[in-house]
Each structure stands twice: as structure tokens, then as C-alpha cells.
Amino acid sequence: MKIVVVGAGAVGYHLARTLSWEGHEVTLIDHDQSLVDRAGGSMDVMAVRGSGTSVSVLIQAGVQDSDLLIAVTSVDEVNIVSCMLAKQLGTKKRIARVRNQEYADPKTPVSLKGLGIDQVIQPELETAKEVVRMIRFPYAIDIVECANGKMVLVGLRIEKISDIINIPLEKLMPLYPDLNFRLVSIIRKGQTIIPSGKNVIQPNDIAYVISSYEDLPEVFNIAGKREEIAHDVMLLGGGMIGRMVGEMLEELKGYNVKLIEGDEERTQRAIQRLKNTIIVKGGEGIDFDILVLEGINEMGVFTALTDDDENNIVTSLFAKHLGVKRIITRISKSEYLPIIRAIGLDAVVNERILTSDAIVKFLLGGRIMALSSLQGTDADVIEFAVSAKSKAADKRLRDITFPDGSLIGAIDHKGDVNVAVGDSFIRSGDKVVVFCQPKAVPKLEKLFK
């Protein structure tokens, strides 16, 4: 596909790099010459200096012949106008990053689709949702909803007291006949293993398990996660993401939330938006005294959501030192992700990757559920529709030859979703949730098409 990306900042750069790796022909637009030079010198993309609201710049970038324009600058108005112009110039599809929550309100009288925008992406909203999922399921390193929310993929660090250590997987599953779950991947010392029946789980492995929501508590239990779930939450950072997380937790009820923000204006915005959250005005930068004074050591969950990665990392390590059980860290710079686990921080959210995931999902017609690269695994979760002419249609799982590096996690038959096992039957029209490494994706597409 020919794709034009407007905005070469953190999100646009990461997105352009991802799309380029996927083999798309990418052109990147930005008014900042240094960002244009960086993109042109480090990626296989064409970089154009200028504004996404300039007709001449858009034409120079080739929007009139492009399949897709993605506008992800930090300014909503630029993104919206870029999409409006691209529609008139002939771009087939248009995606805009829009931060203003007003546009997401179903009651708003203005429709962005009516302005020529096919898909609206809100990175801050996606990040806030991810944080809340991690708070709700505190034992999960990753958590991804599959099959329209009927199944969930969770990443779990296996404890030494787990009941499933050193048992071959082919013998493990029969031990829990009443549980609707399947282990689809193991991360061991940074390496991704798509397991066979002979593989065993070891202490400190990260196991990715697909399960029903109802069976998650028991899945956590057999992984060795047996501590009581806490509902005292501290949010560090009262920016847009922090305020969204506070609002979502207030709607869920049952959580005791305290938000700390050093900026006066953001503090006042949080006070106006959050009614059942304790708001504390902290000091500038890293203020350990405020964290201690406000009882960080008594919290069940600590989330570092400021705009400063280094601040988030340091305060998260401080919380870990004080014994906080669940720590969630917001990281904007992708280069920090490989070292996060090494320093003891498991739960990380990154809006660049969440934004890329949402856009790639749109590109693939909704077949891709999520990309798991955030947590250091090179595997994807993809949902495929099984066509009538598929080589996998009307066969049992055990009779199908799947490409190396792939494993079927669940099968959705007309809304009835079950974990996949050897005797599972795949029918035409079913949807299958696949955990796979990138090298297997082309072969899987051929298999199911």
C-alpha cells in the first residue's frame, strides 16, 4: 500500500517505521526539518518537509495516488484538516489522531466521518484503557481481549510456588479438564517459544495464556498468584491519561484512588473532573517526600503516568523498593522497552505501540487484535476469518499443518467461543485467534484464505 503519514513525532515515527517494515511504501510529512532528516536517514521512507494542511505539500507527498493517509501530529485541527484535504485530493482512506474527548462522545452533533475521516485514533484513551485493564487484573503483565471480548490473552510471570512447573504441556492440560484455557507462548530469558506438547514451564517464565474471563482467577491461582487483590491505587501524573484513568476507576467503583500532580493547572483540571478521587498537589519533578507522606508504601497499585519517562522509571523503582505489589509504568520512548524487565518493572504501557496497533488493526480489516511487542515478545495476536475455500475449513485442528511459529488459541463459531484443542473442529465462517511470530503471518493468511 502507498501510505502518507502526517507528523514525524514520537507516534508518527514509530508508525512509519512499523509500516515500512511491513513492506508498505511510506511517505512522511513534518514541518520540522530535524524530524524530516531523522526519518529520511534512519528508515526506508520518503520524507517531505511541510505542513499537512498545505495542498502543495500533500500533492508533493503523493496523496492523490495514496491508499491511506494517517495524520498523527500533536494538533487535532491539523490532523482533521489534513484528512479533509486528502479526501478531496483522492486518498482512498483517512485516519486521524484526535485527542479531544468531545469528538468521541456519541452525543456530539459533529461527525468526524462526515468530514472525511474513516477512523479516529485516541492514543491517550487507548493508553488509559490499558492502564485500567492492568489495574483490574493485577497479576497480568499483558492483557489483550480476543473474540469480541469473550476470551482474553494474559501474560503471567510464573512463580516458584506454581503448580504447573516442569510438567510437559501435553500432560498439563488434562490435569485441569474443567478450565477453559490454553498456553500459547512462553517467554524465557527474552526468547519467545511457541510451545509444543513436550515443552515445560520453568520458574520466572512469562507464560501467555488464552482463557475465558470466568476462568482467569483459577488460571492466576495455578500460576502461583495467590495474594489478595488490593484496591488502593495511587496515580502519579494528572495529565490527560491520569485524569482518564481516574474517571474510569470512579465508574468501576470499589477503588480508593489518590492522584498526585505537581503542576497547578493540571491539578485544578483534575479537581474539576474527578469527584471521588483524592487530589494532591505535589512538588515539581520527582518528589519522594510527597509520595511517602501520601502513603505510597500502603498502596496496592502505583501507576507512574507523567510525561517524563525517566521520572516514571525512577518513581516506579522507588515504589518497588518500598514493597508496592503492582506497579504500572508509562513509557513513551521505545528504546527503553528492552531494558524495563531487566530492572524489575513488568507492567508497562506505551501509547506509540498502542496507536500503531489500532492503526494496523484498521489496515487489516479488524483481523489483528493486538501486537505484543510492548512486553518484549516478537509474536502477534491475529484473528482470522476462515473462508469457505480455506485449506483449514471443515477439519479438525490435529489434521491441519500450521506454519512453524504459530498456534491456534481459540475458535469462535457463530459467537460460541472455546479454547482450541486437538479435537477442535474448524468450520467455514469461523474466526480463529492465532498467536504467531511475524514469519508465520503470510503462510497463515494463505491457509485461512
C-alpha positions as CSV (number, residue, x, y, z in Angstrom):
1,M,0.0,0.0,0.0
2,K,1.0,3.6,-0.6
3,I,0.7,5.4,2.8
4,V,1.2,9.0,3.8
5,V,1.9,9.8,7.4
6,V,1.5,13.4,8.6
7,G,3.6,14.0,11.7
8,A,7.1,12.7,12.4
9,G,6.9,13.0,16.2
10,A,7.1,10.0,18.5
11,V,3.9,8.4,17.3
12,G,4.4,9.1,13.6
13,Y,8.0,8.0,13.6
14,H,7.2,4.7,15.3
15,L,4.2,4.1,13.0
16,A,6.2,4.9,9.8
17,R,8.9,2.5,10.9
18,T,6.4,-0.2,11.6
19,L,4.6,0.2,8.3
20,S,7.9,0.3,6.4
21,W,9.0,-2.9,8.0
22,E,5.7,-4.4,6.9
23,G,6.6,-3.6,3.3
24,H,4.4,-0.6,2.6
25,E,5.5,2.4,0.6
26,V,5.6,5.2,3.2
27,T,5.9,9.0,2.8
28,L,6.3,11.0,6.0
29,I,5.4,14.7,6.3
30,D,6.5,17.2,9.0
31,H,7.3,20.9,9.3
32,D,10.3,20.3,11.5
33,Q,13.5,19.8,9.3
34,S,15.3,17.9,12.1
35,L,12.5,15.3,12.3
36,V,12.4,15.0,8.5
37,D,16.2,14.4,8.4
38,R,16.0,11.8,11.2
39,A,13.2,9.9,9.4
40,G,14.9,10.1,6.0
41,G,18.2,9.0,7.4
42,S,17.1,6.1,9.5
43,M,14.2,4.5,7.7
44,D,13.3,3.3,4.1
45,V,10.7,6.1,3.7
46,M,10.4,9.3,1.7
47,A,10.4,12.4,4.0
48,V,8.8,15.7,3.0
49,R,9.2,18.9,4.9
50,G,6.0,21.0,5.2
51,S,2.5,21.2,6.7
52,G,-0.2,18.6,6.4
53,T,-2.6,21.4,5.8
54,S,-0.8,22.6,2.7
55,V,-2.3,21.3,-0.6
56,S,1.0,21.6,-2.4
57,V,2.9,19.6,0.3
58,L,0.2,16.9,0.2
59,I,0.5,16.7,-3.6
60,Q,4.3,16.6,-3.4
61,A,3.9,13.6,-0.9
62,G,1.6,11.9,-3.4
63,V,-1.7,11.8,-1.5
64,Q,-3.6,11.9,-4.8
65,D,-2.3,8.4,-5.6
66,S,-2.2,7.0,-2.0
67,D,-4.3,4.3,-0.4
68,L,-4.2,5.8,3.1
69,L,-3.3,9.0,4.9
70,I,-2.6,8.9,8.6
71,A,-2.5,12.2,10.4
72,V,-0.9,11.9,13.8
73,T,0.5,15.4,14.7
74,S,0.1,16.7,18.2
75,V,-2.6,19.2,16.9
76,D,-6.1,17.9,16.4
77,E,-7.0,20.6,13.9
78,V,-4.0,19.9,11.7
79,N,-5.0,16.2,11.6
80,I,-8.6,16.9,10.8
81,V,-7.8,19.4,8.0
82,S,-5.2,17.0,6.6
83,C,-7.8,14.3,6.3
84,M,-10.4,16.7,4.7
85,L,-7.9,17.8,2.1
86,A,-6.7,14.3,1.4
87,K,-10.3,13.1,0.7
88,Q,-10.7,15.9,-1.9
89,L,-7.3,15.1,-3.4
90,G,-8.2,11.4,-3.9
91,T,-6.8,9.4,-0.9
92,K,-8.9,6.3,-0.5
93,K,-8.9,6.1,3.3
94,R,-8.0,8.5,6.1
95,I,-7.1,8.1,9.8
96,A,-6.7,11.0,12.3
97,R,-5.3,11.1,15.7
98,V,-7.7,13.2,17.8
99,R,-7.1,13.9,21.5
100,N,-10.2,16.0,22.2
101,Q,-12.6,13.6,24.0
102,E,-15.6,15.7,22.8
103,Y,-15.3,14.1,19.4
104,A,-15.5,10.6,20.9
105,D,-18.8,11.4,22.7
106,P,-21.7,9.7,20.8
107,K,-23.9,12.6,21.7
108,T,-21.8,15.2,19.9
109,P,-23.6,16.8,16.9
110,V,-20.5,16.8,14.7
111,S,-19.4,13.6,12.9
112,L,-15.8,13.3,12.0
113,K,-16.7,10.7,9.4
114,G,-18.8,13.3,7.8
115,L,-15.6,15.4,7.4
116,G,-13.8,12.6,5.6
117,I,-12.2,10.7,8.5
118,D,-12.7,6.9,8.3
119,Q,-11.1,6.1,11.6
120,V,-10.3,8.2,14.7
121,I,-7.4,7.2,16.9
122,Q,-7.1,8.5,20.5
123,P,-3.7,7.3,21.9
124,E,-4.4,8.8,25.4
125,L,-7.7,7.0,25.6
126,E,-6.2,3.7,24.4
127,T,-3.4,4.1,27.0
128,A,-5.8,4.9,29.8
129,K,-7.9,1.8,29.0
130,E,-4.8,-0.4,29.0
131,V,-3.8,1.0,32.4
132,V,-7.2,0.3,33.9
133,R,-7.1,-3.3,32.5
134,M,-3.8,-3.8,34.2
135,I,-5.2,-2.4,37.5
136,R,-8.3,-4.7,37.2
137,F,-6.1,-7.7,36.5
138,P,-3.0,-7.0,38.7
139,Y,-1.3,-10.4,38.1
140,A,-1.2,-9.8,34.3
141,I,1.9,-8.4,32.6
142,D,-0.1,-8.1,29.3
143,I,-3.8,-8.4,28.8
144,V,-5.5,-8.5,25.4
145,E,-9.2,-9.1,24.7
146,C,-9.9,-11.5,21.9
147,A,-13.1,-12.7,20.1
148,N,-15.1,-9.6,20.8
149,G,-14.2,-9.7,24.5
150,K,-15.3,-13.3,25.1
151,M,-11.7,-14.5,25.6
152,V,-8.7,-12.8,27.0
153,L,-5.0,-13.3,26.5
154,V,-2.9,-12.7,29.6
155,G,0.9,-12.7,30.2
156,L,1.8,-14.1,33.6
157,R,5.2,-14.5,35.4
158,I,5.3,-18.0,36.8
159,E,6.1,-18.1,40.5
160,K,8.2,-20.8,42.2
161,I,5.2,-22.0,44.1
162,S,3.2,-22.6,40.9
163,D,1.5,-26.0,40.4
164,I,2.5,-26.2,36.7
165,I,6.3,-26.1,36.9
166,N,8.2,-28.8,35.0
167,I,5.1,-30.6,33.7
168,P,5.1,-31.3,29.9
169,L,2.2,-29.4,28.4
170,E,0.7,-32.5,26.9
171,K,0.3,-33.8,30.4
172,L,-0.6,-30.5,32.0
173,M,-3.9,-29.7,30.2
174,P,-5.6,-33.0,31.2
175,L,-5.0,-32.1,34.8
176,Y,-7.5,-29.2,34.5
177,P,-10.4,-30.6,32.4
178,D,-12.9,-28.0,33.7
179,L,-10.7,-25.0,32.9
180,N,-11.2,-23.2,29.6
181,F,-7.6,-22.1,28.9
182,R,-4.6,-22.8,26.7
183,L,-0.9,-21.8,27.0
184,V,0.1,-20.3,23.7
185,S,3.6,-18.9,24.3
186,I,6.5,-18.9,26.8
187,I,9.0,-16.1,27.1
188,R,12.2,-17.4,28.7
189,K,15.3,-15.1,29.1
190,G,14.0,-12.8,26.4
191,Q,13.3,-15.6,23.9
192,T,9.8,-16.4,22.5
193,I,8.8,-20.0,22.5
194,I,5.7,-21.2,20.6
195,P,5.3,-24.4,22.7
196,S,4.6,-28.0,21.7
197,G,3.4,-30.7,24.0
198,K,6.9,-31.6,25.1
199,N,7.7,-28.1,26.4
200,V,7.7,-27.5,30.2
201,I,7.2,-24.3,32.2
202,Q,10.0,-23.1,34.5
203,P,10.0,-20.6,37.4
204,N,10.2,-16.9,36.2
205,D,9.0,-17.8,32.7
206,I,6.4,-15.5,31.3
207,A,3.5,-17.6,30.1
208,Y,0.9,-16.3,27.7
209,V,-2.4,-18.0,28.3
210,I,-5.7,-17.5,26.5
211,S,-8.8,-18.1,28.7
212,S,-12.3,-17.0,29.4
213,Y,-12.7,-14.2,31.9
214,E,-14.6,-16.6,34.2
215,D,-11.6,-18.9,34.5
216,L,-9.0,-16.2,35.0
217,P,-9.0,-16.4,38.8
218,E,-8.1,-20.1,38.7
219,V,-5.5,-19.6,35.9
220,F,-3.9,-17.0,38.2
221,N,-4.0,-19.4,41.1
222,I,-2.3,-22.3,39.3
223,A,0.4,-19.8,38.1
224,G,1.2,-19.2,41.8
225,K,-0.6,-15.8,42.1
226,R,-2.4,-16.2,45.4
227,E,-2.2,-12.9,47.1
228,E,-5.3,-10.8,47.8
229,I,-6.1,-8.2,45.2
230,A,-5.7,-4.6,46.6
231,H,-8.0,-1.7,45.7
232,D,-5.9,1.2,46.9
233,V,-4.4,3.0,43.9
234,M,-2.0,5.9,43.6
235,L,-1.8,7.7,40.2
236,L,1.3,9.9,39.7
237,G,0.5,12.4,36.9
238,G,-2.7,14.4,36.5
239,G,-2.4,14.9,32.7
240,M,-5.0,13.6,30.2
241,I,-4.1,10.0,30.8
242,G,-4.1,10.3,34.6
243,R,-7.5,12.0,34.6
244,M,-9.0,9.4,32.2
245,V,-7.7,6.6,34.4
246,G,-9.2,8.3,37.5
247,E,-12.6,8.7,35.7
248,M,-12.7,5.1,34.6
249,L,-11.8,3.8,38.1
250,E,-14.5,6.0,39.6
251,E,-17.0,4.4,37.2
252,L,-15.9,0.9,38.2
253,K,-16.4,1.7,41.9
254,G,-14.6,-0.2,44.7
255,Y,-11.3,1.5,44.2
256,N,-9.7,4.0,46.6
257,V,-7.8,6.4,44.3
258,K,-5.3,9.1,45.1
259,L,-3.8,11.3,42.3
260,I,-0.6,13.3,42.7
261,E,0.2,16.2,40.3
262,G,2.9,18.8,40.5
263,D,1.5,21.3,38.1
264,E,-1.1,23.8,39.4
265,E,-3.2,24.0,36.2
266,R,-3.3,20.2,35.8
267,T,-4.2,19.8,39.5
268,Q,-7.2,22.1,39.1
269,R,-8.4,20.3,36.0
270,A,-8.2,17.0,37.9
271,I,-10.2,18.5,40.8
272,Q,-12.9,19.6,38.3
273,R,-13.1,16.2,36.6
274,L,-12.7,13.8,39.4
275,K,-15.3,13.7,42.2
276,N,-14.4,10.6,44.2
277,T,-10.6,10.8,43.9
278,I,-8.2,12.4,46.4
279,I,-6.2,15.0,44.5
280,V,-2.8,16.1,46.0
281,K,-0.7,19.0,44.7
282,G,2.9,17.7,44.7
283,G,6.2,19.3,44.1
284,E,7.9,19.7,40.7
285,G,9.9,16.8,39.3
286,I,10.5,13.7,41.4
287,D,9.1,14.4,44.9
288,F,9.8,11.3,47.0
289,D,8.7,13.1,50.2
290,I,5.2,13.7,48.9
291,L,4.9,10.1,47.8
292,V,5.9,8.8,51.2
293,L,3.7,11.4,53.0
294,E,0.7,10.3,51.0
295,G,1.3,6.6,51.8
296,I,2.8,5.0,48.7
297,N,4.0,2.1,50.8
298,E,0.4,1.3,51.8
299,M,-0.8,1.2,48.2
300,G,-1.8,-1.9,46.4
301,V,-1.2,-0.3,43.0
302,F,1.2,2.5,41.9
303,T,1.0,3.9,38.4
304,A,3.6,6.4,37.0
305,L,1.8,8.3,34.2
306,T,3.7,11.6,33.9
307,D,5.0,12.9,30.5
308,D,8.6,12.2,31.7
309,D,9.9,8.7,31.1
310,E,12.9,9.0,33.4
311,N,10.6,10.3,36.2
312,N,8.2,7.4,35.7
313,I,11.0,4.8,35.8
314,V,12.7,6.2,38.9
315,T,9.4,6.6,40.9
316,S,8.4,3.1,39.8
317,L,11.6,1.7,41.1
318,F,11.1,3.7,44.3
319,A,7.7,2.1,44.7
320,K,9.1,-1.3,44.1
321,H,11.8,-0.7,46.8
322,L,9.0,0.2,49.2
323,G,7.2,-3.1,48.5
324,V,4.3,-2.0,46.4
325,K,2.9,-5.2,44.8
326,R,1.6,-3.8,41.5
327,I,3.5,-1.1,39.6
328,I,2.4,0.2,36.1
329,T,4.8,2.5,34.2
330,R,4.1,4.7,31.3
331,I,7.0,4.8,28.8
332,S,7.0,6.9,25.6
333,K,10.4,6.1,24.3
334,S,10.5,2.7,22.6
335,E,14.3,2.4,23.2
336,Y,13.6,2.0,26.9
337,L,11.3,-1.0,26.5
338,P,14.1,-3.8,26.1
339,I,15.6,-2.8,29.5
340,I,12.4,-2.4,31.5
341,R,12.1,-6.0,32.6
342,A,15.8,-6.3,33.3
343,I,15.4,-3.6,36.0
344,G,12.3,-5.3,37.6
345,L,9.4,-3.4,36.0
346,D,7.0,-5.8,34.4
347,A,3.8,-3.8,33.6
348,V,4.5,-1.1,31.0
349,V,2.2,0.9,28.7
350,N,3.4,2.7,25.6
351,E,1.0,4.9,23.6
352,R,3.1,4.7,20.4
353,I,2.7,1.0,20.2
354,L,-1.0,1.1,21.2
355,T,-1.6,3.7,18.5
356,S,0.3,1.6,15.9
357,D,-1.8,-1.5,17.0
358,A,-5.0,0.4,16.5
359,I,-4.0,1.6,13.0
360,V,-2.6,-1.8,11.9
361,K,-5.9,-3.3,13.1
362,F,-7.8,-0.9,10.8
363,L,-5.4,-1.7,7.9
364,L,-6.1,-5.4,8.2
365,G,-9.8,-5.0,8.4
366,G,-10.0,-5.7,12.1
367,R,-8.3,-9.1,11.8
368,I,-5.4,-8.2,14.1
369,M,-6.3,-7.9,17.7
370,A,-3.0,-6.6,19.1
371,L,0.8,-6.6,18.8
372,S,2.6,-7.9,21.8
373,S,6.0,-6.2,21.1
374,L,5.4,-3.9,24.1
375,Q,6.5,-6.6,26.6
376,G,9.4,-7.9,24.7
377,T,7.9,-10.8,22.7
378,D,8.1,-10.9,18.9
379,A,4.7,-12.5,18.5
380,D,1.4,-11.1,17.4
381,V,-2.2,-12.0,18.2
382,I,-4.3,-12.2,15.0
383,E,-7.9,-13.1,14.4
384,F,-8.5,-14.7,11.0
385,A,-11.9,-15.4,9.4
386,V,-12.0,-18.9,7.8
387,S,-13.2,-18.7,4.2
388,A,-15.2,-21.4,2.5
389,K,-12.2,-22.2,0.3
390,S,-9.7,-22.3,3.1
391,K,-7.5,-25.3,3.4
392,A,-8.3,-25.3,7.1
393,A,-12.1,-25.3,6.7
394,D,-14.1,-28.4,7.9
395,K,-11.1,-30.1,9.5
396,R,-10.0,-30.9,13.0
397,L,-7.1,-29.0,14.4
398,R,-4.9,-32.0,14.7
399,D,-5.3,-32.7,10.9
400,I,-4.1,-29.3,9.8
401,T,-0.5,-28.4,9.2
402,F,0.2,-25.0,10.7
403,P,3.3,-23.0,9.8
404,D,6.2,-23.0,12.3
405,G,5.9,-20.3,14.9
406,S,2.1,-20.3,15.2
407,L,-0.5,-21.7,17.5
408,I,-4.3,-21.6,17.5
409,G,-5.6,-20.2,20.8
410,A,-9.4,-20.1,20.4
411,I,-12.2,-20.7,17.8
412,D,-15.3,-18.5,17.5
413,H,-18.2,-20.4,15.9
414,K,-21.1,-18.1,15.5
415,G,-20.4,-16.4,18.8
416,D,-19.7,-19.6,20.7
417,V,-16.0,-19.2,21.7
418,N,-13.9,-22.0,23.0
419,V,-10.2,-22.7,23.6
420,A,-8.7,-24.7,20.8
421,V,-7.6,-28.3,21.4
422,G,-6.5,-31.1,19.0
423,D,-10.1,-32.3,18.5
424,S,-11.5,-28.9,17.9
425,F,-13.3,-28.6,14.5
426,I,-12.8,-25.5,12.3
427,R,-15.7,-24.7,10.0
428,S,-16.1,-22.2,7.2
429,G,-17.1,-18.8,8.6
430,D,-15.4,-19.4,12.0
431,K,-13.0,-17.0,13.4
432,V,-9.7,-18.3,14.9
433,V,-7.5,-16.4,17.3
434,V,-3.8,-17.2,16.5
435,F,-0.7,-16.5,18.5
436,C,2.2,-16.3,16.0
437,Q,5.6,-14.9,15.1
438,P,5.8,-12.5,12.2
439,K,7.4,-15.0,9.9
440,A,4.3,-17.2,10.0
441,V,1.8,-14.5,9.1
442,P,2.0,-14.8,5.3
443,K,1.5,-18.6,5.4
444,L,-1.4,-18.2,7.9
445,E,-3.1,-15.7,5.6
446,K,-2.8,-18.2,2.7
447,L,-4.0,-21.0,4.9
448,F,-7.2,-19.3,6.1
449,K,-8.0,-17.5,2.8
